[in-house]
């Protein structure tokens, strides 16, 4: 199946409308989200730091086991 210019136009319009809908919905729920999910950034930072620590330990242990 060939991808015609109509497919690309539909994809572009769909993406624009989809992102606009998500942005509108997020703005509408901003106050509720702030109240319910206030410490989300801290939790995400801790999880990201934990994953980074695991990756660093993995490479360090691999390096130490080769020597």
N, C-alpha and C positions, 0 to 999 in steps of 0.2 A: 504494500500500500504506500503510495507516494504521499508526502506531506505537501499539501498545496498552500498557497498564500492564505486561503480562507482558514485553514487550520491554525496558522500563526496568528492571524487576526483574532480568532476565537480565543486562543490561549492568552494573548495579551489582554484582551478585554476581561476574561475570566480572572486573571491575576489581579488586575487593577480593582475590579469589583470586590473580589475576595479580601484583599488587603484593606480596602476602604471599610468593608463590613466589620472586619476584626477591629480596626482602629476605632470605629464608631462604638462598637460594643464595649471595648476596653474603656473608652472615655466615659461612657454611661455608668460603668461599674467602678470607677476609680476610687470613690470614697469607701465603698464596701470592701474593695480589695485591700486598701491601705489599712483598714481596721482589722480585717481577718488575716492578712498575710504580711504583717509589719516586719517580722524578722526574717523574711525569706532570703534576702540578700546575704545576711550573715550565715545562714545555713548553707546556701549555695557556695559561699566562699570557703566554709569549713570542709564541705564535701570535695570541692575542687582541690583544696590544699591536701586533703588526705589522699586523693588519687595521684596528685603530683608527687607526694612523698613515697607512695608505693612504687611509682615508675622510677624515681631516683634510686630507691633501695634495690630495685630489680637490676638496674644497670650497674650499680656499684657492686652488688654481690656477684654478678656475672663477670665483671672486670677483675675482682679479687680472686675468683675461682680459677681464672686463666693464669694468674701469676704464681 
